[in-house]
Amino acid sequence: MAGVRDMPDETRQSALRVEENGINVISDAERHGTPRQLFWPWFAANISVLGLSYGAFALDFGISFAQALIAGVLGIVFSFLLCGFVAIAGKRGSAPTMVLSRAAFGVRGNRLPAVISWLLTVGWETVLTIVATLATATVFGRLGWGGGTATLLVALVVVAALVVVAGVLGFQLIMRLQAVITVVTAVLTVVYMLLVIPQIDVGAVTALPAGSTQQVIGALVFLMTGFGLGWVNMAADYSRYLPRSTSGGGVVAWTTFASALAPVLLFAFGLLLAGSSADLFDAISADPVGALAATLPTWFLVPFALVAVLGLVGGAVLDIYSSGLAMLAMGVRVPRYVAALIDGAIMVAGTVYVVFFGEDFLGQFQGFLITLGVPVAAWCGVLLADIALRRRNYDDAALFDPAGRYGDVRPFPIAVVLVGTVLGWGLVTNSAAGWLAWQGYLLAPLGLGGREGDWAYANLGVLVALVLGFVAALLGTRSSVRAQESATP
């Protein structure tokens, strides 16, 4: 397998050892490889069959197949391109994303973005574990291997164990595991698609009525938050092991290509499936992945369970690893593996609540993505501007020293994130999640029709936060970045 063969001997030998690196800068001796090795973790993390379910999520906005396809391709590729640009910081600074973010916000001022990042990654790993647990239980039920609470518990234990073990052992095991997941899931996903092609009703798909411009924008932004914007806060965590002489263009290209390739293909196929069957469309809301197994032949149910679980685990593994790093960046003083264990416990608790006591998974999922997508978009805009303004590699020592060139607390970038978040939440709505009914408070004052108007579900707040963060930081921090880079170490 190329991904495993490409690894140096020390990487293969240490895959089952607990990684000692935390949020420290990676030493020169440990930095190796080329940008193409980024293909393995990013492709494996995004080949999940959950991508098929996003077809139903997009059509839920009331748009046609063509509109959904355009929104999907644009939203997926653009959002992962943002990840590619953030990944440049990893090879420049050889530290995790939320440590490199200190250059923009200050060493202790960056704790606010670190908390936001931690919430997002813990939320995502929990969502993926929930979906994997539900899918596994559904498949086992169809096979007659049990059902109900016992099956769900077994599924949860298996999925959580895979995720937590990989997160605790760290980078080397993750790189090796993702290479295996890439090959297995790619092959089995192709087989799945071949088996269900006869279920596609082109006539039904093309007959879907077109939606408004606002509905298309809403779907596009939702897909941005569901794909690339869910990864930007960890995009440098894997490029940090590359030599600093690595091509920045190569890092951007391989990160974007590897991340977006599978989601674009899966999303397009998912649109065809969901648009062909109203029953499937409805079932996906309750069990996003398990519903896809409804019409599979019995002999392929076990392989489908394998591809579903491995694909979701591939994403959750990256999340739990990065959530642990974000916790350390918040200032929590524990070893990296302990942080991963803590996040794993939270993940299990969240999964138990949703699987056994929660309802309306899709509505809560959309609310989670959009709500956290706003501050993450604002932070992402600020960080992208900071990366664009810098011409030198990061000062290793200053990333950990409040008295260093990056400062302790930088008020302007923090204020930009806070303002972007307040404006953004005022321009999004989440009617399916009752606890978020307070959002959308700016839609009426700005003449956008209020919480029930045409712009209510366009999710403009995410775009506003992203653009505001980038433009404000690009114009407002240019002189301070120059001063930082010209300061004597």
Backbone hydrogen bonds, N-H to C=O, Kabsch-Sander energy under -0.5 kcal/mol:
donor,donor_aa,acceptor,acceptor_aa,energy
4,V,1,M,-0.6
5,R,1,M,-2.6
6,D,2,A,-2.6
7,M,4,V,-1.1
11,T,8,P,-0.6
12,R,8,P,-1.9
13,Q,9,D,-2.4
14,S,10,E,-1.4
15,A,12,R,-0.8
17,R,14,S,-1.8
19,E,169,L,-2.4
26,I,94,S,-3.1
30,E,27,S,-1.0
31,R,27,S,-0.7
31,R,28,D,-0.9
32,H,30,E,-0.6
32,H,241,Y,-2.4
37,Q,34,T,-1.8
38,L,35,P,-2.2
39,F,36,R,-1.6
40,W,37,Q,-0.7
42,W,38,L,-1.6
43,F,39,F,-2.7
44,A,40,W,-2.0
45,A,41,P,-1.7
46,N,42,W,-0.7
46,N,43,F,-0.9
47,I,43,F,-0.6
47,I,44,A,-0.6
51,G,48,S,-2.2
52,L,49,V,-1.4
53,S,49,V,-0.9
54,Y,50,L,-1.0
55,G,52,L,-1.6
56,A,53,S,-0.8
57,F,53,S,-1.9
58,A,54,Y,-2.4
59,L,55,G,-2.0
60,D,56,A,-1.5
61,F,58,A,-1.8
62,G,59,L,-2.2
65,F,205,V,-0.5
68,A,64,S,-2.6
69,L,65,F,-2.7
70,I,66,A,-2.3
71,A,67,Q,-2.6
72,G,68,A,-2.6
73,V,69,L,-2.7
74,L,70,I,-2.4
75,G,71,A,-2.6
76,I,72,G,-2.9
77,V,73,V,-2.2
78,F,74,L,-2.2
79,S,75,G,-1.8
80,F,76,I,-2.0
81,L,77,V,-1.8
82,L,78,F,-1.6
83,C,79,S,-1.0
84,G,80,F,-1.9
85,F,81,L,-2.0
86,V,82,L,-2.2
87,A,83,C,-2.3
88,I,84,G,-0.7
88,I,85,F,-0.8
89,A,85,F,-0.5
89,A,86,V,-1.2
90,G,86,V,-0.6
90,G,87,A,-0.6
91,K,87,A,-1.3
92,R,88,I,-1.7
93,G,89,A,-2.3
94,S,90,G,-2.7
99,V,96,P,-1.4
100,L,96,P,-2.3
101,S,97,T,-1.8
102,R,99,V,-1.7
103,A,100,L,-1.5
104,A,101,S,-0.9
105,F,101,S,-1.7
106,G,102,R,-2.8
107,V,407,G,-2.5
108,R,408,D,-1.7
109,G,408,D,-2.5
110,N,106,G,-1.6
111,R,108,R,-1.6
112,L,109,G,-0.9
114,A,110,N,-2.2
115,V,111,R,-2.3
116,I,112,L,-2.1
117,S,113,P,-2.8
118,W,114,A,-2.5
119,L,115,V,-2.5
120,L,116,I,-2.2
121,T,117,S,-2.7
122,V,118,W,-2.5
123,G,119,L,-2.2
124,W,120,L,-2.6
125,E,121,T,-2.6
126,T,122,V,-1.9
127,V,123,G,-2.5
128,L,124,W,-2.7
129,T,125,E,-1.8
130,I,126,T,-2.5
131,V,127,V,-2.5
132,A,128,L,-2.4
133,T,129,T,-2.4
134,L,130,I,-2.6
135,A,131,V,-2.5
136,T,132,A,-2.4
137,A,133,T,-2.2
138,T,134,L,-2.2
139,V,135,A,-2.3
140,F,136,T,-2.6
141,G,137,A,-2.3
142,R,138,T,-1.9
143,L,139,V,-1.7
144,G,140,F,-0.6
144,G,141,G,-1.0
145,W,140,F,-2.5
151,T,147,G,-0.6
152,L,148,G,-1.9
153,L,149,T,-2.5
154,V,150,A,-2.2
155,A,151,T,-2.5
156,L,152,L,-2.5
157,V,153,L,-2.5
158,V,154,V,-2.3
159,V,155,A,-2.4
160,A,156,L,-2.8
161,A,157,V,-2.1
162,L,158,V,-1.9
163,V,159,V,-2.1
164,V,160,A,-2.9
165,V,161,A,-2.3
166,A,162,L,-1.7
167,G,163,V,-2.3
168,V,164,V,-2.6
169,L,165,V,-2.4
170,G,166,A,-2.2
174,I,170,G,-2.2
175,M,171,F,-2.7
176,R,172,Q,-1.8
177,L,173,L,-3.4
178,Q,174,I,-2.9
179,A,175,M,-1.3
180,V,176,R,-1.5
181,I,177,L,-2.7
182,T,178,Q,-2.4
183,V,179,A,-1.5
184,V,180,V,-2.4
185,T,181,I,-2.5
186,A,182,T,-1.9
187,V,183,V,-2.1
188,L,184,V,-2.3
189,T,185,T,-2.4
190,V,186,A,-1.8
191,V,187,V,-1.8
192,Y,188,L,-2.4
193,M,189,T,-2.4
194,L,190,V,-2.1
195,L,191,V,-2.0
196,V,192,Y,-1.7
197,I,193,M,-1.0
199,Q,196,V,-1.8
200,I,197,I,-2.1
202,V,200,I,-0.7
205,V,201,D,-2.2
206,T,202,V,-2.7
207,A,203,G,-1.2
208,L,205,V,-1.2
216,V,212,S,-1.9
217,I,213,T,-2.4
218,G,214,Q,-2.3
219,A,215,Q,-2.2
220,L,216,V,-2.6
221,V,217,I,-2.7
222,F,218,G,-2.3
223,L,219,A,-2.4
224,M,220,L,-2.0
225,T,221,V,-2.4
226,G,222,F,-2.1
227,F,223,L,-1.4
229,L,224,M,-2.5
230,G,227,F,-1.5
231,W,228,G,-2.2
232,V,228,G,-1.2
234,M,231,W,-2.3
235,A,232,V,-1.1
237,D,234,M,-1.6
239,S,235,A,-0.5
240,R,236,A,-1.1
241,Y,238,Y,-0.9
242,L,239,S,-1.8
246,T,243,P,-1.8
251,V,247,S,-1.8
252,V,248,G,-2.3
253,A,249,G,-2.6
254,W,250,G,-2.6
255,T,251,V,-2.0
256,T,252,V,-2.4
257,F,253,A,-2.8
258,A,254,W,-2.4
259,S,255,T,-1.9
260,A,256,T,-2.5
261,L,257,F,-2.0
262,A,258,A,-0.5
264,V,260,A,-2.3
265,L,261,L,-1.7
266,L,262,A,-3.0
267,F,263,P,-2.7
268,A,264,V,-2.1
269,F,265,L,-2.0
270,G,266,L,-2.7
271,L,267,F,-2.1
272,L,268,A,-1.5
273,L,269,F,-2.0
274,A,270,G,-2.9
275,G,271,L,-2.4
276,S,272,L,-0.7
276,S,273,L,-0.8
277,S,273,L,-1.0
281,F,277,S,-2.1
282,D,278,A,-2.1
283,A,279,D,-2.4
284,I,280,L,-2.1
285,S,281,F,-0.6
285,S,282,D,-0.7
286,A,282,D,-0.5
286,A,283,A,-1.1
287,D,283,A,-2.1
291,A,287,D,-2.2
292,L,289,V,-1.4
293,A,290,G,-1.6
294,A,291,A,-1.5
296,L,293,A,-1.4
300,F,297,P,-1.6
301,L,298,T,-1.6
304,F,300,F,-2.4
305,A,301,L,-2.6
306,L,302,V,-2.3
307,V,303,P,-2.6
308,A,304,F,-2.8
309,V,305,A,-2.6
310,L,306,L,-2.7
311,G,307,V,-2.1
312,L,308,A,-2.0
313,V,309,V,-2.9
314,G,310,L,-2.4
315,G,311,G,-1.2
316,A,312,L,-2.4
317,V,313,V,-2.7
318,L,314,G,-1.1
319,D,315,G,-1.8
320,I,316,A,-2.7
321,Y,317,V,-1.9
322,S,318,L,-2.2
323,S,319,D,-2.8
324,G,320,I,-1.6
325,L,321,Y,-1.4
326,A,322,S,-2.5
327,M,323,S,-2.1
328,L,324,G,-1.8
329,A,325,L,-2.2
330,M,326,A,-1.3
331,G,328,L,-1.5
332,V,327,M,-1.6
334,V,332,V,-1.2
339,A,335,P,-2.0
340,A,336,R,-2.1
341,L,337,Y,-1.9
342,I,338,V,-2.5
343,D,339,A,-2.4
344,G,340,A,-2.2
345,A,341,L,-2.1
346,I,342,I,-2.0
347,M,343,D,-2.5
348,V,344,G,-2.3
349,A,345,A,-2.3
350,G,346,I,-2.6
351,T,347,M,-2.2
352,V,348,V,-2.6
353,Y,349,A,-2.0
354,V,350,G,-2.2
355,V,351,T,-2.9
356,F,352,V,-2.1
357,F,353,Y,-2.1
358,G,353,Y,-1.4
362,L,285,S,-1.2
364,Q,360,D,-1.9
365,F,361,F,-2.7
366,Q,362,L,-2.7
367,G,363,G,-2.1
368,F,364,Q,-2.4
369,L,365,F,-2.3
370,I,366,Q,-2.4
371,T,367,G,-2.4
372,L,368,F,-2.1
373,G,369,L,-1.7
374,V,370,I,-1.2
376,V,372,L,-1.8
377,A,373,G,-2.1
378,A,374,V,-2.1
379,W,375,P,-2.6
380,C,376,V,-2.9
381,G,377,A,-2.4
382,V,378,A,-1.9
383,L,379,W,-2.7
384,L,380,C,-2.8
385,A,381,G,-1.9
386,D,382,V,-2.2
387,I,383,L,-2.7
388,A,384,L,-2.3
389,L,385,A,-1.9
390,R,386,D,-1.2
394,Y,92,R,-0.6
396,D,394,Y,-0.8
399,L,395,D,-1.1
399,L,396,D,-0.7
400,F,397,A,-1.7
401,D,398,A,-0.7
404,G,401,D,-2.4
407,G,404,G,-1.5
410,R,105,F,-2.3
414,I,410,R,-1.4
415,A,411,P,-2.8
416,V,412,F,-2.3
417,V,413,P,-2.0
418,L,414,I,-2.3
419,V,415,A,-3.0
420,G,416,V,-2.8
421,T,417,V,-2.2
422,V,418,L,-2.4
423,L,419,V,-2.7
424,G,420,G,-2.6
425,W,421,T,-2.9
426,G,422,V,-1.1
427,L,424,G,-1.8
428,V,425,W,-0.8
433,A,430,N,-1.3
434,G,432,A,-0.7
436,L,433,A,-2.3
437,A,434,G,-1.6
439,Q,436,L,-1.8
440,G,425,W,-2.5
442,L,426,G,-2.2
443,L,426,G,-0.7
443,L,440,G,-1.2
446,L,442,L,-1.8
447,G,444,A,-2.0
448,L,443,L,-3.1
450,G,443,L,-0.6
452,E,449,G,-0.6
453,G,450,G,-1.2
455,W,448,L,-1.0
456,A,453,G,-1.4
458,A,455,W,-1.4
460,L,427,L,-0.7
461,G,427,L,-0.9
462,V,459,N,-1.3
463,L,459,N,-0.7
464,V,460,L,-2.7
465,A,461,G,-2.3
466,L,462,V,-2.2
467,V,463,L,-2.7
468,L,464,V,-2.7
469,G,465,A,-2.4
470,F,466,L,-2.1
471,V,467,V,-2.8
472,A,468,L,-2.5
473,A,469,G,-1.7
474,L,470,F,-2.5
475,L,471,V,-2.3
476,G,472,A,-2.8
477,T,473,A,-1.8
481,V,477,T,-2.5
482,R,478,R,-2.0
483,A,479,S,-2.1
484,Q,480,S,-2.3
485,E,481,V,-2.3
486,S,482,R,-1.4
487,A,483,A,-0.9
487,A,484,Q,-0.8
